[in-house]
Amino acid sequence: MKKFLYLPFAGAMLLASNGLAQCSVDIAADTVTVYFGYDPMACTDLAAVGAGEGDLAYAWSNGATVATITACDTASTWYQVTVTDTTGCMAMDSVFVNVVDVRCGNNNNKVLVCHIPPGNPANAHTICISENGVPAHLAHGCVLGACAPPAGPDSLGTEGELQIRVSPNPMSERATAVVRSTVSQRVTLSGVDAAGRVVHVLYEGQLDAGEERAIYLASDELPEGARMVWLRLQGASGTTVRQALVIGE
């Protein structure tokens, strides 16, 4: 995910003989995930690898001036880094830190885990357990967070009679969910939190076969502090779920 900017001193464009910039910076991943509420996986190191002439100066969007920073966010956010070499050449890169809130329990002192029974993945279900019990579950193939389908690409897809597209995803203040049914049926589109609770009914009504309907989702309709929501589309033919990420301010 390398990005280049050509901003040398005195307005002279510094290019190598092959036409490429003389400086660059790269963060290995486009997106990394941390789990708020489970300390061993609540932080991640973001390492920027720069190249250029002489000593390199690093400037992160959070004010840090070193090559590697540690992110322990409680809300999903973007990080940008700019590298400047001694010739004045500048390069930038960015990474999205996806924060999954796995806290649960009356005092938010337990951890959500998707329990996947060995040999029976179809019976996966969400459990709320103490942090001490998490390593054993992860060792057996369970995963942190509620059992829910991951966010797929923003396309309606070709499988299933109920389909959802969410854009933009991740979202900031607003997103649009386009729902479609290949058969005529009455459907309900709901926002569901990580614990499976319905937080908002977005649409309830009839969809004709092949009809598409756009429904708007506003972040202020979600519970305060929510950073992830599952849009659940239900009808007589079944249920489809799409995950949406909410970027914190």
C-alpha positions, 0 to 999 in steps of 0.5 A: 500500500505504498503511496508517494508524494513529490514535494522537494525543496525549491520546487524541483521534482526529485525522480529516479532514472526509472521515473519512480519517487526517491522516497517511499513509505509502507505499512504492511497491512491496509486494515488491522483488527484489535479487540477492545475488552480483551487485553492480550489482543486490545493493542497492535503495533503499526510499523511504517517502513520508509526509504529515502535519502539520509535520515528519515522523519516520521510524522503520524496523524496522532502526533507520534514521530517514530517509525513504529507506534502502538494503537490501543483504540476503543473506536475504529479509526484511520492512522496516516504516516508521512515520511520526509527525507533530507531532500524534502521528498515526502511519502504517505501511507495509511491503515484502518484500525478496526476495533471490535468491542468484545465486552459483555456481562453486567459490568462489561468485565467478560468477553464475547466469544464465538464458540465453534464446537469441534467437528460441528461448526454449524452449531457455532454460538455466542458465549460470554465468558471470563477473560481467563477462559478465553485462551482455551477457547481460542486454542480450540478454534473459537474466535473472539466476538459474536458469531456473525458473518464477516463483512463481504464486498459491497455487492449484492451477490448471487446466492440466496433470495435475500441480499444486502449491499452496504455502502460506504462500509466502513461508514462515518455518519451515514450509510445506505443499505440496498436490499433485494429479494428474488421472490415476493415476500414481506421483509424486515431490516433491523440493526442488530448489536454484537449480542444479537439484540435489535437496536433499530428496525430500519424497514418493514414491508413488502418487496416484490421479486427482483425489487431493490430498495435503498434504506438509510442508516445513520450512526446516531440511530445506534447505541452510544459508543457502538462501533459495529452493527449487523444489518439483519434482513429477514423474510419468509425465505430466510435471513441474511446478515451484513456487517457494517463498521462505524468509524469513531470521530 
